[in-house]
Amino acid sequence: MIKKRYDFPYELSYQEAVLLQNRIRKMVKLDFPYREEEVRFVAGVDVAYDREGFSFGTVVVLRIPSLEIVEVVCERWRPSFPYIPGFLSFREGPV
């Protein structure tokens, strides 16, 4: 089970998003402290949009190395944050 580490504020202005992104940036870790044989699961994530403005997010978790599907989660959401290059996570993250 994945533990949620951050409560996302769904209604943000652009200025608030800039401040939040700068704060969250410090939480990103680019090192991978695991050996390849220790990795047991991998997930793929995607978001699509319909013509009515809804977004549809899907996460698929696969077992390694068999690639057996372990879990699929889909969600529908109407984004409140506009499309702004560099801030896609604020639009697609909540879904």
C-alpha positions in Angstrom: 0.0 0.0 0.0 1.2 3.5 -0.9 1.2 6.0 1.9 0.2 9.5 1.0 3.0 11.8 2.1 1.5 15.2 1.1 -2.0 16.6 1.2 -2.5 18.5 -2.1 -4.2 21.8 -1.8 -6.7 21.6 -4.7 -7.4 25.3 -5.1 -4.2 27.3 -5.8 -3.4 30.5 -7.6 -0.4 30.6 -9.9 1.7 32.4 -7.2 0.8 29.9 -4.6 1.7 27.1 -7.0 5.1 28.6 -7.6 5.8 28.8 -3.9 4.5 25.2 -3.3 6.5 23.8 -6.2 9.7 25.4 -4.8 9.0 23.9 -1.4 8.2 20.4 -2.8 11.2 20.5 -5.0 13.4 20.0 -1.9 11.6 16.7 -1.3 12.6 15.1 -4.6 15.3 12.5 -4.4 17.1 11.5 -7.6 19.2 8.7 -6.1 17.9 5.1 -6.3 19.1 3.4 -3.1 17.8 -0.1 -4.1 19.4 -2.9 -5.9 17.6 -3.9 -9.1 16.7 -7.3 -7.7 15.0 -5.7 -4.7 12.4 -4.0 -6.9 9.2 -6.0 -6.8 6.7 -3.6 -8.3 6.5 -0.9 -10.9 3.7 1.5 -11.7 2.6 3.4 -14.8 0.5 6.5 -14.6 -1.4 8.5 -17.3 -4.0 11.2 -17.5 -6.3 11.9 -20.5 -9.0 14.5 -21.1 -12.4 14.5 -22.6 -14.1 17.4 -24.5 -16.2 18.3 -21.5 -13.1 19.2 -19.5 -12.9 16.1 -17.3 -9.6 14.4 -16.7 -9.2 10.6 -16.3 -6.3 9.3 -14.4 -5.1 5.7 -14.3 -2.4 3.9 -12.4 -1.4 0.4 -13.2 0.8 -1.6 -10.8 2.8 -4.5 -12.2 4.7 -7.2 -10.4 8.4 -7.5 -11.4 9.6 -9.6 -13.3 6.4 -11.3 -14.4 4.6 -8.0 -15.3 1.5 -9.5 -13.7 -1.1 -6.7 -13.1 -1.5 -6.3 -9.4 -3.8 -3.3 -9.3 -5.5 -0.8 -11.6 -7.0 2.4 -10.3 -9.0 4.9 -12.4 -10.4 8.3 -11.3 -12.4 11.0 -13.0 -11.8 14.6 -12.0 -12.6 18.1 -13.3 -9.3 20.1 -12.9 -9.5 23.5 -11.5 -5.9 24.5 -12.2 -5.3 25.8 -15.8 -2.7 24.3 -18.2 0.6 26.2 -17.5 3.9 24.7 -18.9 6.0 23.5 -16.0 3.1 23.2 -13.6 1.4 20.1 -15.1 1.4 18.3 -11.7 -1.0 20.9 -10.3 -3.5 20.2 -13.1 -3.0 16.4 -13.3 -1.7 15.5 -9.9 -5.1 15.6 -8.0 -6.7 13.1 -10.4 
